[in-house]
Amino acid sequence: MEQLTAHRPVPGPGFVTTLLTSTWLDATSDAGPLAWLLIAHAGPWHDDQAAGTSETVGPHLMGMVDSLGLAPASRPLPHIGGRVIVRAGTAALYYGHPMTVLRLPHASRRWRSHLALGGTAVIALGLDPLPPGTGRDGIEKYLHRSGAADRLYLGTAVLRRRWT
């Protein structure tokens, strides 16, 4: 008998506007330059926030993991297809919601150009809170710590040629 797994819903704009994103271009990879996108939440959550509470943030993030097709950091990286949108100097991530995307307001021109020229992005979604304003060293530690605890989900993506 085939076992069915529950599909977690894709969160809407009220949740994704509260997420933290960080983008950078890593030129140290043996495979060549890679654009990175880290998605995390700031925590702690309060009951009066539209985005949810500490009890709902995990399912919302896992809904994004499911929709994007990401895998735990301990597994091989899946290719999740055309997910990054670059238009008129802005960038966004199509994460599976039918009416909204996750805007990436701090994606640099080099990061956007890398993708526009056919480069690959690593999408990293962390389940643990990441304090706003965390610098490069803190992000590096977050990636290692969350990855070792199997609380980091990854996939590779390329430029999406259409908006939805």
C-alpha positions in Angstrom: 0.0 0.0 0.0 1.3 3.5 -0.9 1.9 5.7 2.0 0.7 9.3 1.7 2.4 12.1 3.4 0.7 15.3 4.4 1.6 18.3 2.3 2.2 21.4 4.4 0.6 24.5 3.0 2.7 27.2 1.3 2.7 30.3 3.5 1.4 33.6 2.2 2.7 37.1 2.1 1.9 37.8 5.8 4.5 35.3 6.8 7.2 35.7 4.1 7.5 39.5 4.6 8.8 38.7 8.1 11.6 36.5 6.9 15.2 37.5 6.9 17.2 36.9 3.7 20.9 37.2 3.0 22.6 36.9 -0.4 26.2 36.6 -1.4 28.4 35.4 -4.3 30.9 32.8 -3.2 33.8 32.7 -5.6 35.8 30.1 -3.5 33.9 27.0 -4.8 35.9 24.5 -6.9 32.8 24.4 -9.2 33.1 28.1 -9.9 31.1 31.0 -8.5 27.8 30.2 -6.7 25.1 32.7 -5.7 23.8 31.9 -2.2 20.5 32.8 -0.7 19.9 32.2 3.0 16.3 32.4 4.3 15.6 32.3 8.0 13.3 33.9 10.6 14.3 36.4 13.3 12.5 34.8 16.3 11.3 35.1 19.0 7.7 35.2 17.8 4.8 36.9 19.6 1.1 36.0 19.5 0.2 39.4 18.1 2.3 39.1 15.0 0.5 38.4 11.7 3.2 36.0 10.7 2.4 33.5 13.5 3.6 32.3 16.8 6.6 30.1 17.8 4.2 27.1 17.3 3.4 28.1 13.7 6.7 29.3 12.3 8.1 25.8 11.9 5.2 24.5 9.8 5.3 27.7 7.7 9.0 27.2 7.0 8.5 23.5 6.3 5.7 24.5 3.9 8.3 26.5 2.0 10.7 23.5 2.2 8.1 21.2 0.7 7.1 23.7 -2.0 10.6 24.4 -3.0 11.7 20.8 -3.0 14.6 21.4 -0.7 16.5 18.6 1.1 18.3 18.4 4.5 21.9 19.6 4.3 23.0 16.0 5.1 21.7 14.8 1.8 22.7 15.5 -1.8 21.5 18.9 -3.1 18.5 18.6 -5.3 18.2 20.8 -8.3 14.9 22.7 -7.8 14.7 24.4 -11.2 14.0 28.0 -12.2 13.1 29.8 -8.9 15.0 33.1 -8.9 13.5 36.0 -10.7 15.6 39.0 -11.8 13.8 42.0 -13.3 14.7 45.7 -13.6 17.4 45.6 -11.0 15.4 43.6 -8.4 15.4 39.9 -7.4 12.8 37.6 -5.9 12.3 33.9 -5.2 9.3 32.1 -6.5 8.7 29.7 -3.6 5.4 28.2 -4.8 2.7 30.6 -3.7 0.3 31.3 -6.5 0.1 35.1 -5.9 3.3 36.3 -4.3 7.1 35.9 -4.3 9.8 36.4 -1.7 11.5 39.7 -2.5 15.3 39.8 -2.1 15.9 43.5 -1.5 19.6 43.2 -0.8 20.7 41.1 -3.7 23.7 42.8 -5.3 24.2 43.6 -8.9 26.9 40.9 -9.1 24.6 38.3 -7.5 21.8 39.2 -10.0 24.1 39.2 -13.0 25.6 35.8 -12.0 22.1 34.3 -12.3 21.1 36.3 -15.4 24.1 34.9 -17.1 23.1 31.3 -16.4 24.8 30.8 -13.0 23.5 28.7 -10.2 22.2 29.7 -6.8 22.2 27.6 -3.6 18.9 28.2 -1.7 19.4 27.6 2.0 16.4 27.7 4.4 17.2 27.5 8.1 14.6 26.5 10.7 16.5 28.1 13.6 16.2 31.8 14.4 18.8 34.2 13.0 19.2 37.5 14.7 18.7 40.5 12.4 22.0 42.1 11.4 24.0 38.9 11.7 27.3 39.4 9.9 29.3 37.1 7.6 31.0 35.1 10.4 27.7 34.7 12.2 26.0 33.4 9.1 28.9 31.0 8.5 28.4 29.6 12.0 24.6 29.5 11.6 25.0 27.4 8.4 27.4 24.9 10.0 25.4 24.6 13.3 22.0 24.3 11.6 23.4 21.9 8.9 25.0 19.7 11.6 21.6 19.6 13.5 19.7 18.7 10.3 17.8 22.0 10.6 19.1 23.5 7.3 17.5 22.6 3.9 19.2 23.2 0.6 18.7 23.0 -3.1 20.2 24.5 -6.3 18.2 26.9 -8.5 18.6 28.9 -11.6 16.9 31.9 -13.2 13.1 31.6 -13.7 12.1 32.9 -17.1 8.5 33.7 -16.2 7.0 35.5 -13.2 4.6 32.7 -12.1 
